């Protein structure tokens, strides 16, 4: 973990807080390449009614729209929550090469994703993805617990 990781994750956490304030799942994401912010994303599935509008694809779509179809190749995605299977596939298709997380499903004790992890997805698909986790985990965990809608083991 670097100071840059904390800097970018703080911005992703800001995106998550904005989603929370709007009534969406509190998840935020950023696409960063060569030290430059390409795009931000938020979960918008509740406010739009679109079950596919998670934070990671939102950020990827915005990066591609603003910077072209190859902008995400080799980029880093900062995300407050470990990607779900759909979003893990989106990272692979977008060519994201590094993922920085605040919180893991297992840490939150989510029960709705079974034994899924980003590592399991990468092993299954051959996606080479560098991973850093636990960046600003405590403040994001507090936000998820305040939101209180995750299915978790007690």
N, C-alpha and C positions, 0 to 999 in steps of 0.2 A: 504494500500500500504506500502511496506517495501523497504528498501534500496536494498535488493536482487531483488525485482521486477524491480526497476530501472536499476540495473546492467544487468539482463537478457534481459529486453526490449531494452536496448541499443544495445545488440548483435543482437536481432531480427531486429532492425532498420538497422543495418549494412547489414544484409541479404537482406532487402528490397531495400537498396541502390544498392546492387550488381545486383539484378534483374532489377532495373530501368536502370542501366548502360548497361545491356545486351538487353534492349528493351522489357522486360516483365513487366507485372503488378507489381508495386513496393510493394510486400508483402513478409514479412519474418516471420518465425516461429521457435520456439525452443521447444524441449521436455526436461523437467528437472524433475528429481526425486531425492528426498533426498539430495538436494543441488548439484546434479551432472548433468552436461549437457550430455544428451544421444544422441541428434542429432539436426541438424539444417535443415531448409528447406526454399526454395524460390519458388515463383511462376515461372513456366517454361512453361506455356501453349503457349505462343507466339513463343519462341525459339525452342520448340520441336514440335509444332503443335498438342499437346495432350491437349484437353480441360479439362482433369481430373487432370492435374498436377498443382494443387494449392499448396501453401506453407504448409498448415496444413497436407495434406496427404503425401507430400514430407518428412516432418520431421518425421511423424509417421512411414512411410515405412523405413526410414533410421534407426530409433531407433530400430525397430523390427529386421531389418537385422543385426545390430551390437550387439544387446543385448538379442535377443530371443523374442518369441511370447508374453510373459507376461510383457515385460519391460514397456509398457505404462500404465498398470493397476495402477491406483492411482497417475499417474504423473500429472504434471502441464504443460499446453501448453501456451507459450507466443506467441502472434500473434499481428502483427502491425495493422491488420484490423479484424473487427468482422467477424467470419466465415459465409460463405454463407450456404444455406440449405444442399448442398452436404457435405461440410466440417463439419457442425454441426453433421451430421450423422456419419461421420468418427470418430469424437471425441468420440461420444457415443460408437461406436463399439470397439474402442481402449481402452475404460475404463478410459479415461482422467477424472480426478475428479475436477480439477481446471483450470480455463481459466483466463488469464491476457491479457487485450487488451490495445492498444494505442488508437484506434479510432473506433467509432461506425458508422454504416451506416447512422443512423438518424443525427448524428453530421455533417457528410459530405454532407447530404441532397441527398443521392443517390435515384434515382427514378426507378432503374431497379430491385429492390427486393421487391417492394410493401411495405407491413407492416411487413415483416419478421424481427425477432430479435432472438437472441440466447435464450432469455427467452421464447419466443413463442414456439420455437423448444423443449426446455426442458419441458415445460408444456404439450405439445402435446405427447411427447414420454416418460415422466416420468424419464428423465435423471437428476439425482441430480448432479448439477455442481455448484461449488463455483465460483463466478465471481468477478473480480476486473477490473475496466476499467479506462480509462483516464491516463494511465501511459505513460509518454513522448508523450502525445497527440499532443502538438504543433509542435514539429519537424516532426512528421510523417504526420500531416495534411499539413504542408508546402511541403513535398515531394509529396503527392498526388495531391496537387494543381499545383505544378511544372510539374508533369506528365500530368495532364489536360485531361485525357481520360475517366473519370467517367461521367456517365449520372447523372447530379445533377439538382435540382431545383434552380432557381435563384431568 
